[in-house]
Amino acid sequence: MKISIGRLVNFHGVRGEVKVLSDSDFAESRFSPGSTVEVDGTEYTIESYRTHKNFHMLKFKGIGSINEVEQLKGAEVIQEVDAVEIPLEEGEYHYREIIGLEVKLEDSLEVIGTVEDIFETGANDVWVVKGEKQYMIPYIEDVVKDVDLEQGHIIIHPMEGLLE
């Protein structure tokens, strides 16, 4: 199974280096030199990887000019889901497991929305939940009480002001 791990958003310089906005929870591992990715139906091997201003900068083997990659702007960067094997600790999840889950309130089990995105803030992840409103739910023990992948939902105990 293949998953989207980012979007090719621009270029850097004239030698074919590309800027990727990552959707991956393990970007350093997924973009490591020697890894392969698919962009717009073509497979590329990553020759070099670095970060620059919140972007992931990739250089593909055999690409030496911006002219060889400029048609890829806006394309998704795809990779086999198991291309990188990273063991998770208890309470850790892949983004693809969390995005799409329903979020329910602990006391009433009322559905407030669905997780649409995840932001990494350094201290903890923040889950973007879209329902009648958009909510920013911090992935912390005091708020997230249960993640049930089999049932497809998350139970939260909202702190005061969180859902306003």
URCOR-V411264 format. One record per backbone hydrogen bond with DSSP energy under -1.0 kcal/mol. NH is the residue of the N-H (numbers start at 1). CO is the residue of the C=O. E is the energy in kcal/mol with one decimal. If there is no record, write none. Layout:
BEGIN
NH;CO;E + NH;CO;E
END
This chain:
BEGIN
3;79;-2.7 + 5;77;-3.3 + 7;21;-2.0 + 8;75;-3.0 + 9;19;-2.2 + 10;19;-1.3 + 12;17;-2.3 + 18;58;-3.0 + 19;10;-2.9 + 20;56;-2.5 + 21;7;-2.6 + 23;5;-2.0 + 30;26;-2.7 + 31;27;-2.8 + 34;46;-3.2 + 35;32;-2.3 + 37;44;-2.7 + 38;78;-3.0 + 39;42;-2.9 + 42;39;-1.8 + 44;37;-3.4 + 46;35;-3.1 + 47;59;-3.5 + 48;59;-1.5 + 50;57;-1.7 + 52;55;-2.3 + 55;52;-1.4 + 56;20;-2.5 + 57;50;-3.5 + 58;18;-2.4 + 59;48;-2.0 + 61;45;-2.8 + 63;60;-1.7 + 66;14;-2.0 + 68;65;-1.3 + 69;66;-1.6 + 70;66;-1.8 + 72;69;-2.4 + 73;70;-1.1 + 74;8;-3.5 + 75;72;-2.6 + 77;6;-3.2 + 78;38;-3.1 + 79;3;-2.3 + 81;1;-3.2 + 83;80;-1.9 + 92;89;-2.0 + 97;94;-1.4 + 98;94;-1.2 + 99;95;-2.9 + 100;115;-2.5 + 101;98;-2.3 + 102;152;-2.1 + 103;113;-2.9 + 104;154;-3.4 + 105;110;-2.1 + 106;156;-2.6 + 109;105;-2.3 + 112;103;-2.9 + 114;130;-2.0 + 115;101;-2.4 + 116;128;-3.5 + 117;128;-1.2 + 119;126;-2.9 + 121;124;-1.2 + 126;119;-2.7 + 127;137;-3.4 + 128;117;-2.7 + 129;135;-3.1 + 130;114;-2.7 + 131;133;-3.1 + 135;129;-3.3 + 137;127;-3.1 + 139;125;-3.1 + 140;138;-1.9 + 143;140;-1.3 + 144;140;-2.7 + 145;155;-2.3 + 146;155;-1.6 + 148;153;-2.9 + 152;148;-1.4 + 153;148;-1.9 + 154;102;-2.5 + 155;146;-2.9 + 156;104;-2.8 + 157;143;-3.1 + 162;159;-2.2 + 164;161;-1.0
END
